[in-house]
């Protein structure tokens, strides 16, 4: 069974702290190093040692690389990760972290996303920390991630753009919608890389979710003094159902009425909403004022992705406004399984209620890709994946 990770950001969050916590929780250092070698960063070296923070033993990660590293753009980082040969899910997670960073930096500095120069977070250490964390999650077989609220310190920090106020502008942009509170540290507690990891990897913020705790890992930051230990703790275990067998998720419903958008453009608006982080997107035909036909474009999103999805809806449709309503929904406990059809990997989502399997659904895009590569129909691949995931595999036939 896949596992659940809770990131307990005791002293804030930074890339080295998150990676250190995952390695301390049991992720293989050698497998992470092997994966990072594919990035092709000259002289890249991942050093993992031990230290203590207020008496608590923890892993301490440091990244070293050759001199003269360039200030990479988002498109450069994207090409490096795509060509690194990382496991598919690890590559997707790393790309999502850097996409969030690029959007935040572009918004803060008024630069097109593809032209964002990452400066501090584009150097070798951030590449190693982000990709290393994605590889560590894969090694630990972590399917779901949740995160604690984040403590933000105040003050200033020296950066490529000059002396910036804390929390850094990019951090505030990344954490829109996330629960935060003040820290007495008087220093930077959450870095842009740390914020992006927490936001991009986790399905939400809050208390420790129901889980059967298996292991705890501690990752230490560079700062050795402060009101609380400068640590991130990784709590890893088996997800458990809440009291009624499911969990209550708080999500936001975004809606906009459209009566002047060509029907051919609606799929593009839906795709852009999904890309911005929507959980689900749909359209509903309605009758508008003066009897004109129209549609309502709707999306379900986690609160922290409200603004990004709303902006995508506005950008793709030209609508003048997006309504937001907080709703609650009963969420089944979910896990992903991977089965093989004709030698091709197909992910299958399994939903459980009270520990009983309620639904099994092969991922359509995986079925489509496998069908193209094997010469079978999508219908046959879907049926075989469903049978394999249910433990009753039977050969399919096209006809």
N, C-alpha and C positions, 0 to 999 in steps of 0.2 A: 504493500500500500504506500502511495506517495505520502509525503510528510508536510507538516505545517511549520513555518518559522515565524516566531515573534521577535522582532527587533526591539529590545528594551534599551532605549537611548538614554542611559543614565546621565552621562555627562555631555550630551550633544550627539552629533553625528558627523563623521568624516570618512572618506573612502578607506583610509588605512585602518580605521577602527572597525568598520563593517567587515572588511576582508579578514582582519585579524580574528574577529569573533567567529566567523564561519570556519576558518582554519582550526581554531581552538576547539570548535564543536565536532571536529573529526574529518573535515574535507581534506583530501590528499594534497599535500604541498607539491609533490612531484607531478601529479596530474595537472594541477593548476599551472605550474611552471612550463610543462610540456605544451599546454594550450597557448600560453602567452608567447611562446617562441614563434608561433605562426604569425604574429603581428609584424614581425620583421623590424622591430625597433633596435637600432644598433646598441650593443652593450647592455641590453636590458637584463637586470638581475633582481630577483625577488628575495629579500633577506627576511627571515622569520626568526625572532628571538623571544626571550621571556623577560618580563618585567613585573613590577607590582604597582598598583595604584591604591593608596591608602590601605595597604596590607593585603589587597586582593591580587592573586596571581593572574597574569593575563598574557596573551600573545601580543607581540609588538612587531608590526610589519613596516619595512622600509624598502623603497624602490630606488634602485640605482640604474643609471643609463649613461651612454656615451655623451660627450660634450657636444654642444652645438645643436641641440634638438630644435626643430622648427616650431613656430607657432602655427599649429595646424588649423585649417578650416573644417567646418562640419562635413563638407563633402569629402575631404581627405580622410577624416576619421571613419566615415561611413565606408569608404573603399577599403581601408585597412581591416576593419572588422569583417566585412563581407568576404574578403579574400584570405582570412586567417585560418580557415578550415575548422572553426569552432563548431561544437554540436549545435544543431539547429535552434533549439530553445535558448541555449546560452547566447548565441549570436543575436537572436531577437531581443533578449533582455538587455544586452549591452547596447544595441542600437537604440532601444527605447530610452535608456538613460541619457545617452548623448543627444537624442532628439529633443528631449525635455530641456536639457541644458542649452541647446542651440536656440530653441524658442524663447527661453527666458533671457538669455544674453541678447538676442536680437531685439526683443521687446524693450529691454532696459536701455540699449545703446542706439536704437533706431537703425538697425542694420538688417538687410535681407538674411533670412535664416541660413541659406547655403553659403553666404559670405562671412558668417560669424567666425572670427578668429578666437579660439578658445583661450589663448594666453595661458594663465595658470592651470586651468582644467584641461588643456589640450596637450600638456606635456606628458612625458612618458609615465610619470607616477599615476596620473589620473587614468590613462589608458590601462595600465596594469591593474589598478584598483578596481575599475569598473568591470573590465573583462575577467579579472581574477574572481570577483564576487559572483559573476554570472557562471563561471566554471565551477566555483565552489558549491553554488546552489545545485548545479547539475549533479555533482559528485555526491551530495547529500540527499539527492532525490527529493528536493523540496518543490512541491507543486504550488503551495499557497504561502503568501507572506502577509503579515500584518505588522503594524508599527505602533510604538507608543507615541503620545504627544511629544513635541520637541521643545526643549528649553533654549531660548534665544538670548545670547549675551549682547551687551551694548558696548560701544566704544568706537574705535576706528581701526582700520587695517590697511597696510600698504599693499597696493595692487598695481597691475600694469597701467591702469587708467589714472593712477594717483592714489591719494589717501581717501578711502571710502568709509562711509559710516557702517556700523554693524547694527543689526544683521545686514550683510551685503545685499545690495539691490537685487541681484540675481536670486539669492536665497528667498527673499520676500516674494518675488515673482513665482518661484517654483512652489512655494508653500501656500498660495492662495487657496482658501477652502480647508486647509489642514488645521487641526487644533494645535496651538502653540501657547507658550507662557514664558515669562521672563526668567532670567537666570542671574544669580549674584556673581557670576564668574568674572565680569568686567573684561571679557575677552571674547574672541570668536569661538562659539561653541558648535555652530552648524556651518559647514563649508558648502559651497555650491555643489561639489561632487557628492557630499553626504546627503544634502537635501534631494538631489536628483535620484540617488539610489533609493532613498526612502519612498519618494513619491512614485517613481516608475515601477519599482518592484512590488510594492505592497498594494493590496486590494482596499486598504483603508487604515485609519488610525483609531486607536482606542485602547481599552483594557486588554489584558491577556485573554485570548479566546479559549473556549473549551478544548483541552488537548490532554493527551496522556504524555507527560513530559519524559523524554528519553535522555537528552543531553543538554548541557549548558556550556556555551563557549564565551570567553571574555576577550575583547579586543581593546587594547589601550591606545589612546591618542598621545601626541607628543607632550602635551602639557601635564606637569606632574603635581600641580597645586590647584586648589579650588575648593569650593564649598561641598562638592560631591566628587566621587571618584570619576576620573576622566575615562569612562568606559562605555562601550556598547556591548550588551549581552545578547547572545543568540540563544533563544530557547527553542529547541527543536523537538518535535514529537508527533504523535498520531492525532489527527483532528478528531474530536468527539462531537456528537450531536448536542445541541442545547437541550434544555429540559423537555421540549416537546418533539425532539428528534430533528429539528431543523434550527436555523438561526434567523433572527430577525435582522434584516439589513435595511439601513436607512439610505435611500437613494433620492435623487432629484429627477423630476419629470420636466423636461424642456419641451415647449410646444410653440409653433408659430403657424399662423394662418397664411396660406398662399393662394392668390387668385390670378397672378400674372407671371407665373413661371412655367416655361415649356416643360411638358411631361418628360421629354428626353433628358432634362437636367436633374430631375429628382433622384435618380440612382447615384449621380455624382455627389449630390448633397448628402445622401445617406452614407456613401463611402467616406466622404470627408469627416462626417460625424463619428463614424467608427474609428477612423485613423486618429481622431483627437481624443479618443478614450471612452466613447459611448459603449454601454453594455448592450443596448438594443436600440434599433431605429426602425420606425415604420411610418406609413402614410395612411390617412383616412380621408375618403372623399366626403366633402361637406357642401352645403349650400350657403354661399356668402350673401352679403347684403345685395339688394336689388335682384335677387334670384340668380346671381352668377355662380357657376360651379367653381369649386376650389378644393384644396386639400389641406389637411393639417399634417405638418411634419413633426413627429414626436421622437424623443430620445430619452432613454433612461441612463443616468450617469451617477457615478459616485460624486459626493459633494465637492471633492477637491478637483474634479475635472469639469465642473459646471462652466466656468468661463471659457475654457478651451473649446468645448463642444459648441457653446453658444456662438462663439466667434466664427467657428467653421460653418454653422448654419447661416449666419448673416453673410459671410463671405461668398458662399456658394449660391444663395438665393436672392440676395439683395433685400431681404425683409427688413422692416423698420424696427422690429422688436421681437424678443423671445420671452415667453412666460416661463417662470420657474415655480414649481410646487414641490414641497418635501413630501415624500410618500414612504410608506413602509411596505416591505414584502417579506414573505416567508421564503427563505432560501434553503434548498436542499443541500446537504453535505455533498460536495462534489469532488471527484478525482478524475485524473486522466490516465488512461491506459494506452499503450502503444502495441499494436498488433502488426503482423506482416501479411500482405496479400501479394502474391506473385513476387516476393522478395522486396516489396516496397513498404515503407513504414506508413501506417495510418493511425492517427490519434483518435481515441474514442472517449467521449465524456460519459461518466457514470454518475447518476444522482441517487442519493440514499435518504430515506426518512425513517427515523427510529431504527437505524441499522439495516433496514430492508432496501434492497435495490429496487428503485422505482422506474428508472429510465436508463437506456443505453443508446447513445447517439454518435455514430461515426462522424468525424469532421469532413464536411463536404469537399473543401478545397484539397485535403489530403487524398480523398477518393478520386477527385478529378485528376490530380497529378499522377496518381498511381495508374489510373485508367489510360492516360496518355502514354505512359512509359511501358505498359504491359500489353497494350492493344486490346484491352477488355472494355466492356461498357462500364460507365460509372455505376449503373444499377447493380451490376454483378460485383464490383469491388465493394460497394456499400454493404451488400448482403453478406459477403464473405467476412468483412471486417466485423459486422454485427455478430455473426456466428462465432468468430474467433474470440471476441471479447466476452461472449456469453458462455464460452467453454464448450461450444457445440459446433465445432467447425465442420462444414460440409462443402464440398466443391461446388462452385457456381457454374452455370452454363449460359452462354449468350444464345439468343435465338428468338 
